[in-house]
Amino acid sequence: MSRPRVVIIGSGFGGLFAARALAHADVDVTLVSKIVSHLFQPLLYQVATGILSTGEVAPATRDVLRRQRNATVLLAEVTGIDLAAHRIHASKLGEDLSLDYDYLIVAAGAGQSYFGNDHFATFAPGMKSIDDALELRARIFGSLEMAELTDDPEQRRRLMTFVVVGAGPTGAEMAGQVAELTGHTLRDDYRRIDTTSARVLLFDGVDAVLGSFGPKLAASARAQLERNGVDVRLGAMVTDLDADGLQVRYSDGRAERIEAACKVWAAGVQASPLGAMLAEQSGAELDRAGRVKVRPDLTLPGHPEVFVVGDMIALDNLPGVAPVAIQGGRYAARRIVDTIGGTPPGADFRYHDKGSMAVTSRFGAIAKIGAIELTGFLAWLSWLFVHLLYIVGFKNRAVTLLHWAITFVGQARTERVTTQQQLVARLAVRQLGDNFSPTISGTMESDDSTGEGTKGR
Ligand SMILES: Cc1cc2nc3c(=O)[nH]c(=O)nc-3n(C[C@H](O)[C@H](O)[C@H](O)COP(=O)(O)OP(=O)(O)OC[C@H]3O[C@@H](n4cnc5c(N)ncnc54)[C@H](O)[C@@H]3O)c2cc1C
């Protein structure tokens, strides 16, 4: 008799930890993901700012699971889920596949939300993928290179103005690191520009930086960022954004146009569209961010064989953080093992909050661990410890620690390689048109407004 088939969608925290939790189970696990790696999103901003390389934050999933004989890894994007047939449909670069399952764990995470202004994405990449981080790295260092070349003071000011939209953990950490770069690390690298004169602006419509940490820590985070050179502007809504800059409206009614070449969007999330697909077929509700209202045991209503975990779920106001996904993935795996073994269902999913933290500068951070609130160096040390713990693989931990020593003690950045292709990435894809579908065979299909076609060019 064949073993139960467990299909997992996603190689992020939820998907990977679910797969690993099934290592000793008598099941066949197939992990399908649209990327080849497990991505440690919390450290993406360090890839963008030249601290870490991509390999440290994104180890190959295939490598992580190489010794797990019951697990198979497939690179494909899931395009359809048929709950009635117990089947998923997926494709990658023109290759289609379908997979039948006995149990399904959906851990497809969330993407960036531009709150209905999707055209902003072209000019202000978010921070969700390796592509985003490399493109932002190219934009940050590229802006400074262009500033070094130009003699026009207005152009130079525009090129040396860096804008981050969204003062949550991603935005605050990103703004802090760009300020660190321009204010300290790069100050001897250029001959014609003074990087310490660069402006780093952090915008948010709300009235606190890192407001979810509570008023005391939020105030400390703001002060730390400002000391580090970040111009924090709260009660500020970004109303328009283009290649050259952005338009801001403040809560007191003022409006301002800011010229800035490099913009980063860290303001909102939208759950994977797979959530809507599951909701439509199961009758589950979705919240405003497209998250699925799952049952307390993380299953879909009427489908005890389908689990949804991590950033895709709306349950008890749980935050979209890595530990929720990890614990959810492990819980789903345990439920599946129990069901197969005939063990009566255990308790509902309960999240154990081990705290949260965010870095604001070199040796500066805030941390909330239960009732304990830390700021400054102590908070930074706990951040260091916790993040090292969650990085997958001993080799990655060792190399990351080395890079942190180089960056924080040595005040240098070793991962500053950028390429022309990274710089023009999303603009080039946009120019190819909506119907562009890449293949690896060397041909291109694209939106053909000229009537001549681009195939084989
Ligand atoms: C910049 C940033 C900083 C963050 N900082 C922190 C932090 O400091 N602390 C913290 O706890 N949390 C942080 N988070 C949140 C944390 O990273 C997420 O909560 C966590 O990654 C969620 O895990 P997940 O498995 O649900 O989704 P993800 O980790 O996003 O994984 C989703 C997976 O699904 C795959 N996928 C998506 N759609 C498809 C599809 N159609 N077909 C196949 N595969 C698909 C993706 O490729 C990916 O592998 C941060 C997030 C970001 C973006």
The ligand as an SDF file (V2000), in Angstrom:
LIG
                    3D

 53 58  0  0  0  0  0  0  0  0999 V2000
   11.6270   42.3110    4.9620 C   0  0  0  0  0  0  0  0  0  0  0  0
   10.9620   41.4680    6.0150 C   0  0  0  0  0  0  0  0  0  0  0  0
   11.4400   41.5130    7.3150 C   0  0  0  0  0  0  0  0  0  0  0  0
   10.8580   40.7050    8.2910 C   0  0  0  0  0  0  0  0  0  0  0  0
   11.3610   40.7230    9.5710 N   0  0  0  0  0  0  0  0  0  0  0  0
   10.8890   39.8590   10.4850 C   0  0  0  0  0  0  0  0  0  0  0  0
   11.4770   39.7640   11.7790 C   0  0  0  0  0  0  0  0  0  0  0  0
   12.4030   40.5100   12.1160 O   0  0  0  0  0  0  0  0  0  0  0  0
   11.0000   38.8270   12.6520 N   0  0  0  0  0  0  0  0  0  0  0  0
    9.9890   37.9750   12.2870 C   0  0  0  0  0  0  0  0  0  0  0  0
    9.6130   37.1190   13.0940 O   0  0  0  0  0  0  0  0  0  0  0  0
    9.3960   38.0560   11.1040 N   0  0  0  0  0  0  0  0  0  0  0  0
    9.8160   38.9620   10.1730 C   0  0  0  0  0  0  0  0  0  0  0  0
    9.2580   39.0200    8.9350 N   0  0  0  0  0  0  0  0  0  0  0  0
    8.0940   38.1780    8.6490 C   0  0  0  0  0  0  0  0  0  0  0  0
    8.4760   36.7420    8.3210 C   0  0  0  0  0  0  0  0  0  0  0  0
    9.5170   36.7280    7.3730 O   0  0  0  0  0  0  0  0  0  0  0  0
    7.2340   36.0480    7.8030 C   0  0  0  0  0  0  0  0  0  0  0  0
    6.2520   36.1080    8.7870 O   0  0  0  0  0  0  0  0  0  0  0  0
    7.5140   34.6050    7.4410 C   0  0  0  0  0  0  0  0  0  0  0  0
    8.4560   34.5470    6.3960 O   0  0  0  0  0  0  0  0  0  0  0  0
    6.2330   33.9070    7.0310 C   0  0  0  0  0  0  0  0  0  0  0  0
    6.5170   32.5990    6.6720 O   0  0  0  0  0  0  0  0  0  0  0  0
    5.6060   31.8530    5.6020 P   0  0  0  0  0  0  0  0  0  0  0  0
    6.1230   30.4780    5.4920 O   0  0  0  0  0  0  0  0  0  0  0  0
    4.1830   32.0610    5.9230 O   0  0  0  0  0  0  0  0  0  0  0  0
    5.8390   32.6540    4.2500 O   0  0  0  0  0  0  0  0  0  0  0  0
    7.1840   32.9310    3.4730 P   0  0  0  0  0  0  0  0  0  0  0  0
    8.3620   32.7990    4.3340 O   0  0  0  0  0  0  0  0  0  0  0  0
    6.9360   34.2070    2.7530 O   0  0  0  0  0  0  0  0  0  0  0  0
    7.2470   31.7530    2.4270 O   0  0  0  0  0  0  0  0  0  0  0  0
    6.3390   31.6420    1.3720 C   0  0  0  0  0  0  0  0  0  0  0  0
    6.8440   30.6000    0.4160 C   0  0  0  0  0  0  0  0  0  0  0  0
    5.8490   30.2660   -0.5160 O   0  0  0  0  0  0  0  0  0  0  0  0
    6.3870   30.2910   -1.8320 C   0  0  0  0  0  0  0  0  0  0  0  0
    5.2670   30.5810   -2.7190 N   0  0  0  0  0  0  0  0  0  0  0  0
    4.4660   31.6580   -2.7230 C   0  0  0  0  0  0  0  0  0  0  0  0
    3.5100   31.5300   -3.6590 N   0  0  0  0  0  0  0  0  0  0  0  0
    3.7230   30.3470   -4.2540 C   0  0  0  0  0  0  0  0  0  0  0  0
    3.0720   29.6500   -5.2980 C   0  0  0  0  0  0  0  0  0  0  0  0
    2.0070   30.1340   -5.9300 N   0  0  0  0  0  0  0  0  0  0  0  0
    3.5750   28.4730   -5.6700 N   0  0  0  0  0  0  0  0  0  0  0  0
    4.6620   27.9420   -5.0590 C   0  0  0  0  0  0  0  0  0  0  0  0
    5.3070   28.5470   -4.0570 N   0  0  0  0  0  0  0  0  0  0  0  0
    4.8320   29.7330   -3.6630 C   0  0  0  0  0  0  0  0  0  0  0  0
    7.4500   31.3570   -1.7500 C   0  0  0  0  0  0  0  0  0  0  0  0
    8.3790   31.2430   -2.8020 O   0  0  0  0  0  0  0  0  0  0  0  0
    8.0480   31.0540   -0.3980 C   0  0  0  0  0  0  0  0  0  0  0  0
    8.9650   29.9990   -0.4830 O   0  0  0  0  0  0  0  0  0  0  0  0
    9.7830   39.8530    7.9470 C   0  0  0  0  0  0  0  0  0  0  0  0
    9.3020   39.8320    6.6450 C   0  0  0  0  0  0  0  0  0  0  0  0
    9.8920   40.6330    5.6780 C   0  0  0  0  0  0  0  0  0  0  0  0
    9.3620   40.5980    4.2770 C   0  0  0  0  0  0  0  0  0  0  0  0
  1  2  1  0
  2  3  1  0
  2 52  2  0
  3  4  2  0
  4  5  1  0
  4 50  1  0
  5  6  2  0
  6  7  1  0
  6 13  1  0
  7  8  2  0
  7  9  1  0
  9 10  1  0
 10 11  2  0
 10 12  1  0
 12 13  2  0
 13 14  1  0
 14 15  1  0
 14 50  1  0
 15 16  1  0
 16 17  1  0
 16 18  1  0
 18 19  1  0
 18 20  1  0
 20 21  1  0
 20 22  1  0
 22 23  1  0
 23 24  1  0
 24 25  2  0
 24 26  1  0
 24 27  1  0
 27 28  1  0
 28 29  2  0
 28 30  1  0
 28 31  1  0
 31 32  1  0
 32 33  1  0
 33 34  1  0
 33 48  1  0
 34 35  1  0
 35 36  1  0
 35 46  1  0
 36 37  1  0
 36 45  1  0
 37 38  2  0
 38 39  1  0
 39 40  1  0
 39 45  2  0
 40 41  1  0
 40 42  2  0
 42 43  1  0
 43 44  2  0
 44 45  1  0
 46 47  1  0
 46 48  1  0
 48 49  1  0
 50 51  2  0
 51 52  1  0
 52 53  1  0
M  END
$$$$
